[in-house]
């Protein structure tokens, strides 16, 4: 029995393995602030529907170097500029993997991120809460990287609304390009953690 890759024409299999142009982490400084005031009362009903603790015991995460919304680190702008340079001036595809709920449903994360980056190109956002979901998202990333000239994959484990006041891991990124990468040069997408 042959594997699916063995059944593909030779010119198609080369595109399945994306080239890794860069990878890394962004260690942004965040603070957890209690949800209070109007936001607390608005969240109370949603908290009950989602099976979350009372909004009175929830924290929202704010990035110290962020703009007025506090939702994203300013380091992402520099990362986006780096991805654009590595893409040879073309607009990279953006795949944003995020986690958890947001304290203000009227201000979704993706539009805020796109506005911060000034991104006007192709984009997908996937919510990743578990290892199986991460595995599926990384399979999607491989497929998309094989169909685009360059891609920035952002894995953002920040819980913007949390029941505990503990820090989240760093944002991880991969900058990928379509191409025939030798086996040892292929990106280790499994280094991205939930």
TANOR-V53509 format. One line per field, one symbol per residue. psi: psi as a letter, one per 30 degrees, with the letter a starting at -180 (. if undefined). A space follows every 50 residues. Layout:
psi: ???
This chain:
psi: klleeffklefefefejlkjellaljikklkkkkklbeeeeefeeeeeef gllkffglkkkkkeglaefgfkkffeeeeeeeeeefghfljlkkjjjlka lkfjffileeeeeeeefgkgakkkkkkjfleeeeeeeeeeeeeeffglek kjjkjjgkjfjlflikllllkklkjllkljkleffkkifffkl.
